[in-house]
């Protein structure tokens, strides 16, 4: 008796994390077999296998589509809508972080890690990935977790000591640093266009930081003292470089490690690092105000929701348009800063934002066109 081998992947649910990607599907084991179609139905089955790509080549009735049924089309623009919604949720979470008064940024990061652990743990149990990962990949997972959590802590600190729009704009230099680090460590191509985009990004950061040796000793449009503004700028840049490093590590690891496991390392290492730092800084304390406690919970929920919608967007839309649409985060940051923080951005910040958005959008468009070109070459 001849048996036909068939596998059916289950799409992993969207996970929370600093760098989302489509998680690999869970394949059925070798024991999962399906009976062959009866003689005489084989020709029709072959036609169905050509027409249905969602069921790993299985023929009807084992395929989810009946003969002659039309495949349900994805709603046009749904992925871009998810991206805009994700950017809005991230921006509102940043606004709540600015509103918190008596909680250190490291403690906020610790609460965020707890939320991510609570979300990822059921996924690890369901997909049976274990908690340590393959032996050859653990060192990469450790550095991914360490750098990812460091990026989050530094970003939260930057949000607290400098204008919301300024910190948000600086984080969007991440694609430029990612291209540079991928060229250094992964030997990916780095062209003159990448050099140009890097210069645009650096120009934008300079316009936001406004160092006194270029702009004079009287710097307008900052929150608090200039020293805090400079510390926030350095923290935002370091956060961006750390986030770019995690993306390079994820590229190195590829799909050999489940995405849930990567997020698990990120949350666990981040929580351990935050707890140690809080005891060293003697900053661990519960919020005195009930409003701050509500803000902490909302930051965790909104950050989680933002990652879910961003992952869903990447599952149904190409990475290039998603990366470009993510720049709406900058627009939301400017709007929320004016409406709720009563802080009008200076023209220097607007100019820096335009430079950074042009840089990140140009990098995303170039990578997108390159991937489309490679896909067409493979088809030929």
Secondary structure, 3 states (H helix, E strand, C coil): CCEEECCCCECCCCCCCCCCCCCCCECCCCCCEEECCCCCCHHHHHHHHHHCCCCCCCCCCCCCCCCCCCCCCCCCCHHHHHHHHHHHHHHHHHHHHHHCCCCCHHHHHHHHHHHHHHHHHHHHHHHCCCCCCCHHHHHHHHHHHHHHHHHHHHHHHHHHHCCHHHHHHHHCCHHHHHHHHHHHHCCCCCCHHHHHHHHHHHHHHHHHHCCHHHHCCCCCCCCCCHHHHHHHHHHHHHHHHHHHHHHHHHHHHHHHCCHHHHHHHHHHHHHHHHHHHHHHHCCCCCCCCHHHHHHHHHHHHHHHHHHHHHHHHHHHCCHHHHHHHCCHHHHHHHHHHHHHCCCCCCHHHHHHHHHHHHHHHHHHHHHHHHHHHHHHHHHC
